[in-house]
């Protein structure tokens, strides 16, 4: 019923904004609540350009969409990561 995914940036991306990220292994017929996990060492540049509204508001999407199409992730600094929590609803 729950999943935790990590996205790490090893270097600065040549693409802006960062591409879509897919979440494999989810039940395609279930809906999932997608929320970021706050980290102790928060870096304020996450998604500040407004291209990732789910990052501040959360979102509920079908597993099929999350696995096949994906979602826009926020831009993160090199050598940093973000965690995304998915809960089946």
Buried (B, 14 or more C-beta within 10 A) or exposed (E): EEBEBEBEBEEEEEEEBBEEBBBEEBEEEBBBBBBBEEEEEEEEEBBEEEBBEBBEEEBEBBBBBBBEEBBBBBBBEEEBEBEBBBEEE
